[in-house]
Amino acid sequence: MSLSLFTIGAQSLFVVDEFAQKAIAVSTVATGLGILCNAWFLVQFRHLERRDFMHRARCMYGSYLFFSLSAKFPSLAVIVSLGSLMAFGGRIVCNILPPLVIVLGITMLIIVSGATLLCSIVHGCISAFGWIVRIGGVGNRGNVPAPV
């Protein structure tokens, strides 16, 4: 949000286009709704015993479906808020220095993909070693008693 404060006004440091303005608006609305939802949950369920909580969380159909779906809303609001803030920041930086966005985007893609590939290779090697040990009988010496 501090970046948005530098972009508001006639003498702003950065150029704010319509997309960036909409991104800030979406972030603000998502943050407000998430805070309201958390406050509602705190008011409804803060000092309840287990039995009372189970009774309040159950819907008119006798399931906990609506409670479980509504409990996910604050997390969804955080994801929407962070995504729109990232879109706002990315748009501002892209207006100022487009090559930086491209270079950093490609760098992060390589790092994340490389880490995923490396983890997959290590996991495959460990799994193959475990399979060789089980199938090949390595470590299985028959009826030789273990040393005491």
Buried (B, 14 or more C-beta within 10 A) or exposed (E): EEBBEEBEEEEEEBEBEEEBBBBBEBBBBBBEBBEEBEEEBEEEBEEEEEEEBEEEBBEEEEEEEEBEEBBEBBEEBEEBBEBBBEBBBBBBBBBEEEEEBEEEEEEEEEEEEEEEEEEEEEEEEEEEEEEEEEEEEEEEEEEEEEEE
